Amino acid sequence: MGNIGFPELIVILIIALLLFGAGRLPEIGSQIGKSIKSFKDAMKDEDKKKK
């Protein structure tokens, strides 16, 4: 339990498409990517400060 397979990803994508529309999905994906990158950079900076 907890494994997300291909059918589940398709269902999630369809729900996101219905909620946000096709035009906003690339924008949302870009913002999520930027947030993840920012979080990883902050974690790296924190590790450098501890050493």
C-alpha positions as CSV (number, residue, x, y, z in Angstrom):
1,M,0.0,0.0,0.0
2,G,1.3,3.5,-0.7
3,N,2.7,2.7,-4.2
4,I,1.3,5.0,-6.9
5,G,1.1,3.2,-10.2
6,F,0.4,4.4,-13.7
7,P,-3.4,4.2,-13.5
8,E,-3.4,6.3,-10.3
9,L,-1.2,8.9,-12.0
10,I,-3.6,9.1,-14.9
11,V,-6.6,9.7,-12.6
12,I,-4.7,12.4,-10.7
13,L,-3.7,14.1,-14.0
14,I,-7.3,14.0,-15.2
15,I,-8.6,15.5,-11.9
16,A,-6.0,18.3,-12.1
17,L,-6.9,19.0,-15.7
18,L,-10.5,19.3,-14.7
19,L,-9.8,21.6,-11.7
20,F,-7.2,23.9,-13.2
21,G,-7.7,23.7,-16.9
22,A,-5.1,22.9,-19.6
23,G,-3.7,26.5,-19.7
24,R,-2.7,26.6,-16.0
25,L,-1.1,23.2,-15.6
26,P,2.3,24.1,-17.1
27,E,2.4,27.2,-14.9
28,I,1.5,25.2,-11.8
29,G,4.2,22.6,-12.6
30,S,6.8,25.3,-13.1
31,Q,5.9,26.8,-9.7
32,I,6.1,23.5,-8.0
33,G,9.5,22.8,-9.6
34,K,10.8,26.2,-8.4
35,S,9.6,25.6,-4.9
36,I,11.3,22.2,-4.8
37,K,14.6,23.7,-6.1
38,S,14.4,26.5,-3.5
39,F,13.8,24.0,-0.7
40,K,16.7,21.8,-1.8
41,D,19.0,24.9,-1.9
42,A,17.9,26.0,1.5
43,M,18.6,22.5,2.9
44,K,22.1,22.5,1.3
45,D,22.8,26.0,2.9
46,E,21.7,24.7,6.3
47,D,24.0,21.7,6.0
48,K,26.9,24.0,5.2
49,K,26.2,26.2,8.2
50,K,26.3,23.2,10.5
51,K,29.7,22.1,9.4
